[in-house]
Amino acid sequence: MALLVDNLLDMAKLQAGRVWLRKDWQSLEELVGSAVRLLEQPLRDHPLRLVLDPELPLVNCDAVLIERALVNLLQNATKYTRPGTVIGVTASVEADWLSVEVWDEGPGLPAGREQAVFEKFARGQVESAVPGVGLGLAICRSVIEAHGGQIQAENRPTGGACFVFTLPLEPLPPFKTDDEPDPEPT
């Protein structure tokens, strides 16, 4: 119930344009780790495969919102796949973009509904025994787009669903050490 209320409040804020990004330089590895820790119970029945490029740069983002997107994507994977099926997160750099995939080995998405699942109150299956109201993926799309990125869904050729989002990479600000003197006032 608390997650539903949080999702409703987040969606209302995002749709009203009342979310100000609190961006800072973040490690994607830490954001993924935090999301995985939050979902320790739902993920316990799924082998987790993390493939994060060891050379991933820091990304300038709102850590709370990107973590929420990761939590929603991982939580969907746990809800729509049988216990024992693999869930994975893959991340790499493509040109000036960070690309993140959250995938599973479940039944996949209904053909033709791959992008419709991002609409508010949309569900992958029209009639589903899986609890939810269809806000998690809409929130993901709003969060990623607020960061200047994109998100899409597709079925994996080997079975299962794959959600891919991209975030723009920015150059790191100049690094200043404590040893450097402050510039003299002129």
C-alpha positions in Angstrom: 0.0 0.0 0.0 2.8 2.4 0.8 4.5 1.7 -2.5 1.2 2.4 -4.3 0.8 5.7 -2.5 4.4 6.7 -3.2 3.9 5.8 -6.9 0.7 7.9 -7.1 2.4 10.9 -5.4 5.5 10.6 -7.6 3.4 10.3 -10.8 1.3 13.4 -9.8 4.5 15.4 -9.2 6.1 14.3 -12.4 3.1 15.0 -14.5 2.6 18.4 -12.9 6.2 19.3 -13.6 6.8 19.9 -9.9 9.9 17.7 -9.6 13.2 19.5 -9.5 16.0 17.2 -10.2 18.6 17.2 -7.4 21.4 16.2 -9.6 24.8 15.2 -8.4 27.6 12.9 -9.7 26.6 9.3 -9.0 28.0 5.9 -9.5 25.6 3.6 -11.4 27.1 0.6 -9.5 26.0 2.2 -6.2 22.5 3.0 -7.5 22.0 -0.6 -8.8 23.3 -1.9 -5.5 20.9 0.2 -3.5 18.0 -0.9 -5.6 18.9 -4.5 -5.2 19.2 -4.1 -1.4 15.7 -2.5 -1.3 14.3 -5.5 -3.2 16.2 -8.2 -1.3 13.1 -10.1 -0.5 11.4 -10.1 -3.9 14.8 -10.9 -5.6 15.6 -13.9 -3.3 13.9 -16.4 -5.6 15.7 -15.1 -8.8 19.4 -15.5 -9.7 20.6 -12.0 -10.4 23.1 -11.4 -13.2 24.9 -8.0 -13.1 27.1 -7.0 -16.0 28.3 -3.5 -15.4 31.2 -2.2 -17.4 34.0 -1.6 -14.9 34.9 1.6 -16.7 31.5 3.2 -16.3 31.8 7.0 -15.7 29.9 8.9 -13.1 26.5 10.1 -14.2 25.0 13.5 -13.3 21.5 12.5 -12.1 19.0 12.6 -9.2 20.0 9.5 -7.3 16.6 9.1 -5.6 14.7 9.2 -8.9 17.1 6.9 -10.8 17.0 4.4 -7.9 13.2 4.5 -8.0 13.3 3.7 -11.8 15.6 0.8 -11.2 13.5 -0.5 -8.3 10.3 -0.3 -10.4 12.0 -2.1 -13.3 13.5 -4.8 -11.1 10.3 -5.2 -9.1 8.3 -5.7 -12.3 10.8 -8.4 -13.3 10.2 -10.3 -10.0 6.4 -9.9 -10.3 6.1 -11.2 -13.9 8.6 -14.1 -13.9 8.5 -17.5 -12.2 10.8 -18.1 -9.3 14.2 -19.4 -10.4 14.3 -17.4 -13.6 17.2 -15.1 -14.1 16.9 -11.3 -13.8 19.8 -9.1 -15.1 21.1 -5.6 -15.2 23.6 -4.7 -17.9 25.2 -1.2 -18.3 27.6 0.2 -20.8 28.6 3.4 -22.5 27.5 4.1 -26.0 28.9 7.4 -27.4 27.7 10.1 -25.0 25.1 8.0 -23.4 24.9 5.6 -20.5 22.8 2.6 -21.5 21.2 0.4 -18.9 19.2 -2.7 -19.5 17.0 -4.5 -17.0 16.0 -7.9 -18.4 14.4 -11.2 -17.4 13.8 -14.7 -18.7 10.1 -14.6 -18.1 7.2 -14.8 -20.6 8.0 -11.4 -22.2 5.6 -8.6 -23.2 2.5 -9.1 -25.3 3.2 -8.5 -28.9 2.4 -5.0 -30.0 2.2 -3.7 -26.4 5.9 -3.1 -25.8 5.6 0.7 -25.7 2.0 0.8 -24.4 3.2 -0.5 -21.0 4.7 2.9 -20.3 1.3 4.6 -20.3 -0.4 5.5 -16.9 -2.5 2.6 -15.6 -1.4 0.3 -18.4 -0.6 -3.3 -17.7 1.2 -5.8 -19.8 -1.7 -8.2 -19.6 -5.2 -6.7 -19.7 -6.4 -9.3 -17.2 -3.7 -10.1 -14.8 -3.5 -11.9 -11.4 -0.3 -9.9 -10.7 -1.1 -7.0 -8.2 -0.4 -3.5 -9.4 -2.1 -0.5 -11.0 0.2 0.2 -13.9 2.1 3.3 -12.6 5.6 1.9 -12.2 6.7 2.0 -15.8 5.0 5.4 -16.4 7.0 6.7 -13.5 10.2 5.2 -15.0 9.5 6.9 -18.3 8.8 10.3 -16.6 12.0 10.0 -14.6 14.2 9.0 -17.5 12.8 11.7 -19.8 13.2 14.4 -17.0 16.9 13.5 -17.2 17.0 14.0 -21.0 17.1 10.2 -21.6 14.8 7.7 -23.3 13.3 4.3 -22.3 11.9 1.5 -24.4 10.8 -2.1 -23.9 11.2 -5.1 -26.1 11.1 -8.8 -26.1 14.4 -10.7 -25.9 15.0 -13.1 -28.8 15.8 -15.8 -26.2 12.6 -15.1 -24.2 11.7 -12.6 -21.6 11.4 -8.8 -21.5 14.1 -6.2 -21.7 13.8 -2.6 -20.6 16.5 -0.2 -21.9 17.0 3.3 -20.7 19.7 5.8 -21.6 21.0 8.8 -19.7 23.1 11.6 -21.3 26.7 11.6 -20.1 28.2 15.0 -19.2 31.8 16.0 -18.8 33.0 15.8 -15.2 33.6 19.2 -13.6 37.3 20.2 -13.1 38.7 18.5 -10.1 40.2 20.7 -7.4 42.3 19.4 -4.6 42.7 20.9 -1.1 46.4 21.5 -1.9 45.6 24.0 -4.6 45.5 27.6 -3.3 42.4 29.7 -3.9 42.9 32.3 -6.6 44.1 35.7 -5.3 41.4 38.3 -5.4 42.1 40.9 -8.0 
